[in-house]
């Protein structure tokens, strides 16, 4: 398992948060219980299985919704 912190552009509404939360949780390999989208800091924290999904896949799911990913940090759990 890997732990990711993804910095996004500033989130402007709570519905943005819900869209991102739903999109990330829908990816196979993402630990759904670990997904935490933080509105105030515009960050997404989650754990994922890199054999099933890559950080690029996760970033692409967020970007596809129209939100800019500023940077990602991935660490081993």
C-alpha positions as CSV (number, residue, x, y, z in Angstrom):
1,X,0.0,0.0,0.0
2,X,1.0,3.6,-0.7
3,X,-0.2,6.7,1.0
4,X,-0.8,9.8,-1.3
5,X,-1.4,13.4,-0.6
6,X,-2.6,15.3,-3.6
7,X,-2.6,19.1,-3.6
8,X,-5.3,20.6,-5.8
9,X,-6.2,24.1,-7.0
10,X,-8.3,25.9,-4.5
11,X,-11.7,24.2,-4.1
12,X,-14.5,26.7,-4.2
13,X,-17.6,24.8,-3.2
14,X,-18.6,21.7,-1.1
15,X,-20.1,20.0,-4.2
16,X,-16.5,20.0,-5.7
17,X,-15.4,18.0,-2.7
18,X,-18.2,15.5,-3.2
19,X,-17.4,15.0,-6.9
20,X,-13.7,14.4,-6.2
21,X,-14.5,12.1,-3.3
22,X,-16.9,10.0,-5.4
23,X,-14.5,9.8,-8.4
24,X,-11.5,8.8,-6.3
25,X,-13.5,6.2,-4.4
26,X,-14.7,4.7,-7.6
27,X,-11.2,3.6,-8.7
28,X,-10.2,0.0,-8.1
29,X,-7.3,-0.3,-5.8
30,X,-8.1,2.8,-3.7
31,X,-8.8,2.1,0.0
32,X,-12.2,3.8,0.2
33,X,-12.1,4.1,4.0
34,X,-8.9,6.2,3.7
35,X,-10.1,8.8,1.2
36,X,-10.2,12.2,2.8
37,X,-10.9,15.3,0.7
38,X,-10.1,18.4,2.7
39,X,-12.0,21.5,1.6
40,X,-10.1,24.2,3.5
41,X,-6.6,23.0,2.4
42,X,-7.7,21.7,-1.0
43,X,-6.0,18.4,-0.5
44,X,-6.9,14.8,-1.0
45,X,-5.4,12.1,1.2
46,X,-5.8,8.4,0.5
47,X,-4.2,5.0,0.6
48,X,-4.0,2.9,-2.6
49,X,-2.6,-0.4,-3.9
50,X,-0.2,0.5,-6.6
51,X,-0.5,-2.9,-8.2
52,X,-4.1,-2.0,-9.1
53,X,-4.0,1.7,-9.6
54,X,-1.3,4.3,-10.1
55,X,-1.0,7.9,-8.8
56,X,-1.4,9.0,-12.4
57,X,-4.7,7.2,-12.7
58,X,-5.9,8.9,-9.5
59,X,-4.7,12.3,-10.8
60,X,-6.3,11.7,-14.1
61,X,-9.7,10.9,-12.5
62,X,-9.5,14.3,-10.6
63,X,-8.3,16.2,-13.7
64,X,-11.1,14.7,-15.8
65,X,-13.6,16.4,-13.5
66,X,-11.9,19.8,-14.3
67,X,-9.8,20.3,-11.2
68,X,-6.1,21.0,-11.5
69,X,-3.6,18.8,-9.6
70,X,-0.8,21.0,-8.4
71,X,1.4,18.2,-6.9
72,X,1.3,14.8,-5.4
73,X,3.3,13.2,-2.7
74,X,3.4,9.4,-2.4
75,X,5.0,7.4,0.5
76,X,5.1,3.8,1.4
77,X,2.8,2.8,4.2
